[in-house]
C-alpha cells in the first residue's frame, strides 16, 4: 500500500520512483550548503573584527615601543662646564 502511494505520488510529480531518493538527497544537500554559506559569512565577519583588533593592538604596541619619534623623558646634562 505504501509503495503504491509513493509510486502514484511520484508519477503525479513527474519524478520516477527510482529517482525519488536522489531528489530528496539533493534537497538536503542544498539545505546543508546554504547553512554552510551562512556559517562562512558569520565566520568571515568575526575574522574581520579580530583582524582589525590585532591591527589596532599592533599599531599601539609599535607606537609605544618606537623610541625614535618620542623625545626622551631624561634631560641631557652638559658634558663640560666652562
C-alpha beads as a LAMMPS data file, in Angstrom:
LAMMPS data file: protein, C-alpha beads

82 atoms
81 bonds

1 atom types
1 bond types

-500.0 500.0 xlo xhi
-500.0 500.0 ylo yhi
-500.0 500.0 zlo zhi

Masses

1 110.0

Atoms # bond

1 1 1 0.000 0.000 0.000
2 1 1 2.780 2.460 0.934
3 1 1 4.710 1.589 -2.225
4 1 1 1.617 2.161 -4.337
5 1 1 1.028 5.561 -2.723
6 1 1 4.667 6.533 -3.222
7 1 1 4.588 5.385 -6.856
8 1 1 1.424 7.314 -7.647
9 1 1 2.646 10.406 -5.846
10 1 1 5.955 10.361 -7.710
11 1 1 4.198 9.824 -11.020
12 1 1 1.972 12.799 -10.272
13 1 1 5.047 14.930 -9.501
14 1 1 6.831 13.707 -12.615
15 1 1 9.627 12.033 -10.627
16 1 1 10.168 8.332 -11.300
17 1 1 10.240 6.242 -8.097
18 1 1 13.852 5.207 -8.709
19 1 1 14.975 8.854 -8.529
20 1 1 12.816 9.963 -5.632
21 1 1 15.539 9.405 -3.027
22 1 1 18.033 11.329 -5.181
23 1 1 15.669 14.285 -5.311
24 1 1 15.328 14.234 -1.516
25 1 1 19.097 13.948 -1.059
26 1 1 19.690 16.846 -3.444
27 1 1 17.264 18.991 -1.457
28 1 1 19.052 18.030 1.773
29 1 1 22.433 18.820 0.234
30 1 1 21.183 22.233 -0.891
31 1 1 19.960 22.987 2.634
32 1 1 23.310 21.958 4.103
33 1 1 25.192 24.060 1.553
34 1 1 23.012 27.082 2.371
35 1 1 23.693 26.638 6.105
36 1 1 27.428 26.338 5.450
37 1 1 27.415 29.537 3.389
38 1 1 25.668 31.361 6.236
39 1 1 28.203 29.985 8.744
40 1 1 31.025 31.006 6.430
41 1 1 29.638 34.538 6.241
42 1 1 29.442 34.807 10.030
43 1 1 32.973 33.446 10.389
44 1 1 34.290 35.947 7.842
45 1 1 32.726 38.787 9.839
46 1 1 34.353 37.541 13.046
47 1 1 37.737 37.153 11.372
48 1 1 37.484 40.701 10.032
49 1 1 36.747 42.021 13.531
50 1 1 39.631 40.058 15.050
51 1 1 41.982 41.218 12.297
52 1 1 41.025 44.835 12.999
53 1 1 41.616 44.392 16.743
54 1 1 45.001 42.777 16.113
55 1 1 45.947 45.596 13.741
56 1 1 44.978 48.227 16.300
57 1 1 46.878 46.464 19.087
58 1 1 49.950 46.067 16.895
59 1 1 49.814 49.734 15.890
60 1 1 49.534 50.773 19.546
61 1 1 52.411 48.485 20.529
62 1 1 54.590 49.891 17.756
63 1 1 53.701 53.429 18.822
64 1 1 54.626 52.742 22.431
65 1 1 57.890 50.969 21.662
66 1 1 59.159 53.310 18.932
67 1 1 61.707 55.498 20.709
68 1 1 62.901 57.356 17.630
69 1 1 59.807 59.552 17.354
70 1 1 59.311 60.293 21.046
71 1 1 61.533 62.705 22.946
72 1 1 63.418 61.179 25.790
73 1 1 61.958 61.979 29.210
74 1 1 65.509 62.282 30.613
75 1 1 67.143 65.634 30.045
76 1 1 70.693 65.603 28.897
77 1 1 73.224 67.350 31.093
78 1 1 76.053 69.432 29.718
79 1 1 79.201 67.374 29.272
80 1 1 81.630 70.180 30.028
81 1 1 81.413 73.113 32.359
82 1 1 83.398 76.160 31.226

Bonds

1 1 1 2
2 1 2 3
3 1 3 4
4 1 4 5
5 1 5 6
6 1 6 7
7 1 7 8
8 1 8 9
9 1 9 10
10 1 10 11
11 1 11 12
12 1 12 13
13 1 13 14
14 1 14 15
15 1 15 16
16 1 16 17
17 1 17 18
18 1 18 19
19 1 19 20
20 1 20 21
21 1 21 22
22 1 22 23
23 1 23 24
24 1 24 25
25 1 25 26
26 1 26 27
27 1 27 28
28 1 28 29
29 1 29 30
30 1 30 31
31 1 31 32
32 1 32 33
33 1 33 34
34 1 34 35
35 1 35 36
36 1 36 37
37 1 37 38
38 1 38 39
39 1 39 40
40 1 40 41
41 1 41 42
42 1 42 43
43 1 43 44
44 1 44 45
45 1 45 46
46 1 46 47
47 1 47 48
48 1 48 49
49 1 49 50
50 1 50 51
51 1 51 52
52 1 52 53
53 1 53 54
54 1 54 55
55 1 55 56
56 1 56 57
57 1 57 58
58 1 58 59
59 1 59 60
60 1 60 61
61 1 61 62
62 1 62 63
63 1 63 64
64 1 64 65
65 1 65 66
66 1 66 67
67 1 67 68
68 1 68 69
69 1 69 70
70 1 70 71
71 1 71 72
72 1 72 73
73 1 73 74
74 1 74 75
75 1 75 76
76 1 76 77
77 1 77 78
78 1 78 79
79 1 79 80
80 1 80 81
81 1 81 82
